[in-house]
Amino acid sequence: MKSGCLKIIPLGGLGEIGKNIMVLSYEDDIIVIDSGLMFPDDEMLGIDLVIPDVTYLAEHKKQIRAIILTHGHEDHIGGLPYILREINVPIYGTKLTLGLLEAKLKESSYVDHVETHCVSAGQTVKLGKFKVEFIRVSHSIADVVALGIRTPVGNIVHTGDFKLDQTPLNNQTTDYHKFAELGKEGVLVLMSDSTNAERPGYTLSEQVVADTFDETFRKAKERIIIASFASNIHRIQLAITTAARYKRKAAVVGRSMVNVVNIARELGYLKVPEGTLIELEELMNYPKHKIVVLTTGSQGEPMSALTRMAMCDHKRIEIIPGDTVIISASPIPGNEKMVHRTIDHLFRQGAQVIYEAVSGVHVSGHASQEELKLMLNLVKPKFFIPVHGEYRHLIKHAQLAEDVGIPRKNIFVVENGQVLEFTRTQGAVAGRVTAGRVLVDGLGVGDVGNIVLRDRRQLSQDGLVIIVLTINQDSGEVVAGPDIISRGFVYVRESEELIEEAKERVRSILALCELQRTTEWAAIKSCVKETVGKFFYERTRRRPMILPIVMNV
C-alpha cells in the first residue's frame, strides 16, 4: 500500500441493483459504508439471497474501525447478519436504522453480540484517521443520512440513497446547506446514487402519493388493501393517516410488515391515531367500507400475503368483488412477471387494482437527472464516482457529471473489486481485490456455487435419468438391470420404446467393457453416461442429467 494514499474499494453495488458495500482505507484504518444484500435473479434457482464477498475485509479485519449505515433498506443492511460472522466490528447508524438491524439480528442465531452506536444527522464521529459527519437527506424511509468524510488527503462525500424532495411527509428536507458548505470547503471525491440516472427531470414528491391516496379513499366503496414495501415507513404512515381521516380501521398483514410497524411505533417514527390500528381478528367486527388492510407482497413474492390473497390461499383474508387494491411500489427489475401475474389474479377475483402503471400511487425514492446535477453542482467535487446502479446507470450518471463540467479524466466508472487510489491532487485505478457474490440457500452461506447452479438449470430444463445396474464384483457379470428411472425427462410408460433402446445401448457398453476387461467402475460409469447422453440427444434433442449407479455384489 502506498503511504499517504486513500483507497476507495467498492465490494458491491456497482453494475447491479443492491448488495451495496463500499470500503475506504487509509494506511492502517478502514471504514465500511453499508453492507447490503440483493435478491436472486431468475437463473439463481433455489437461491434465497445474494450477499457481497467480504474476503478482503476478513483479511484486514483488525484494521476495520466501523461499519457505517446510511439507512435501513435491505440492500444496505441486509447482508449484516451474515457478514458479521466474519467481521464483528462496531456499527454506526441512526435510531431507526439500528432498530431495523437489531430486529434482523435477533432472527439470526449466528451473531451473539454487536456493538452499535446511535447517531443522528449533524453529528460527527472520529474513526481512526477518518472523521465522519452525518448529513440529512430524503428517501423512501425515515432517518436516512449521507456522509461527509474528512480524510488526510481531502473531503469525501457519499450521498447514500437520496432524492431532493421539497415537500417530504416528515418535513425533514435534505440538508442542502451542508452539501454546499462542503463544496465551498472543497471535496476531493463525490460518490453519488445512480439508480435513477436514466430518468429526466425531477423525481415526484411523496406528496403526490398523498393526494392519490386521498382521492382513492374518497372514491372506494368497500375495503381498501394497500401493498407496499414493509420498510417504506413514509408510505405506511400515509396509509394510516389517510385511514384515520376517512374513519377507517387499519389492520396489518405479513410478518415483515408487522415487525416494521411495531419497531417504527416503538421508536416514535410511526404516529398512529388512537383506535385506528386493529388486530386482524377484529376485521369481522367492522363493515367493509370501514376497513383498510396494509400488507406485504408489492413485488408479487409467491409466499407473500397479497399473492396468497390473489390465489385464494390466505387463511384469513380473501379478495371479494368491490375491493380496491393499491400496489404502492414499482417492480424491482426481474420481478415484473410476478407482479403482473398477481395483478391479473386480483382482477380475476373482482378487485379494482390501482398500480403505478395507471396511477400515481408510487414515487421513487431516488434522485432523477436534474437532482443528480444539482448535487454535483452543490458539492463541486474534483473527482466523481457514480455508485448504486447497473452499469448503464453508472454511465448515464458519468455523462451528467461531464455535462456540469467535471473533466472526463476525473470520472471513474468502475466495477466491484477495483481499487481506486487518491492523493490530494491525483486519482487512479490501481489494481483489484476479491469481490463478487456469495449465495445464501436456506442455512447454507456460500456452499452453492456456479457448478450447483448449472446442475439446477440442467435439471429444470431437461430433467434427470438414473441408470441402475448391479455387477458381480469377481466376474464382472451383470446380475441385475440396467433399470432406467426418469424424472422430468420423459414419462417411462409413454416412452417404453425409447427406454428399452437406451437399455440396449447400456448392455452393449457393458458387454464391450467386459470384453476389454475393464473393471474400473468410474470408467464404466463414464462410458455409460456418455453413450446414453449421446443417444438421448440424437433421439430427443434434449440433454437430461444422467446419473449411472453401479452396485457391486
C-alpha positions, 0 to 999 in steps of 0.5 A: 500500500502506498503511504499517504494514499486513500483507497476507495474499494467498492465490494458491491453495488456497482453494475447491479441493483443492491448488495451495496458495500463500499470500503475506504482505507487509509494506511492502517484504518478502514471504514465500511459504508453499508453492507447490503444484500440483493435478491436472486435473479431468475437463473439463481434457482433455489437461491434465497439471497445474494450477499457481497464477498467480504474476503478482503475485509476478513483479511484486514479485519483488525484494521476495520474501525466501523461499519457505517449505515446510511439507512435501513433498506435491505440492500444496505443492511441486509447482508449484516447478519451474515457478514458479521460472522466474519467481521464483528466490528462496531456499527454506526447508524441512526435510531431507526436504522439500528432498530431495523438491524437489531430486529434482523439480528435477533432472527439470526442465531449466528451473531451473539453480540454487536456493538452499535452506536446511535447517531443522528444527522449533524453529528460527527464521529472520529474513526481512526484517521477518518472523521465522519459527519452525518448529513440529512437527506430524503428517501423512501424511509425515515432517518436516512443520512449521507456522509461527509468524510474528512480524510488526510488527503481531502473531503469525501462525500457519499450521498447514500440513497437520496432524492431532493424532495421539497415537500417530504411527509416528515418535513425533514428536507435534505440538508442542502446547506451542508452539501454546499458548505462542503463544496465551498470547503472543497471535496476531493471525491463525490460518490453519488446514487445512480439508480435513477440516472436514466430518468429526466427531470425531477423525481415526484414528491411523496406528496403526490402519493398523498393526494392519490391516496386521498382521492382513492379513499374518497372514491372506494366503496368497500375495503381498501388493501394497500401493498407496499414495501414493509420498510417504506415507513413514509408510505405506511404512515400515509396509509394510516393517516389517510385511514384515520381521516376517512374513519377507517380501521387499519389492520396489518398483514405479513410478518415483515410488515408487522415487525416494521410497524411495531419497531417504527411505533416503538421508536416514535417514527410511526404516529398512529391515531388512537383506535385506528390500528386493529388486530386482524381478528377484529376485521369481522367486527367492522363493515367493509367500507370501514376497513383498510388492510396494509400488507406485504407482497408489492413485488408479487413474492409467491409466499407473500400475503397479497399473492396468497390473497390473489390465489385464494390461499390466505387463511384469513383474508380473501379478495371479494368483488368491490375491493380496491387494491393499491400496489404502492411500489414499482417492480424491482427489475426481474420481478415484473412477471410476478407482479403482473401475474398477481395483478391479473389474479386480483382482477380475476377475483373482482378487485379494482387494482390501482398500480403505478402503471395507471396511477400515481400511487408510487414515487421513487425514492431516488434522485432523477437527472436534474437532482443528480446535477444539482448535487454535483453542482452543490458539492463541486467535487474534483473527482466523481464516482457514480455508485448504486446502479447497473452499469448503464446507470453508472454511465448515464450518471458519468455523462451528467457529471461531464455535462456540469463540467467535471473533466472526463479524466476525473470520472471513474466508472468502475466495477466491484473489486477495483481499487481506486487510489487518491492523493490530494491532487491525483486519482487512479485505478490501481489494481483489484481485490476479491469481490463478487457474490456469495449465495445464501440457500436456506442455512447454507452461506456460500456452499452453492456455487456456479457448478450447483447452479448449472446442475439446477438449470440442467435439471429444470430444463431437461430433467434427470435419468438414473441408470441402475445396474448391479455387477458381480464384483469377481466376474464382472457379470451383470446380475441385475438391470440396467433399470432406467428411472426418469424424472422430468425427462420423459414419462417411462410408460409413454416412452417404453420404446425409447427406454428399452433402446437406451437399455440396449445401448447400456448392455452393449457398453457393458458387454464391450467393457467386459470384453476389454476387461475393464473393471474400473467402475468410474470408467464404466460409469463414464462410458455409460453416461456418455453413450446414453447422453449421446443417444438421448440427444440424437433421439430427443434433442434434449440433454437430461442429467444422467446419473449411472449407479453401479452396485457391486455384489 
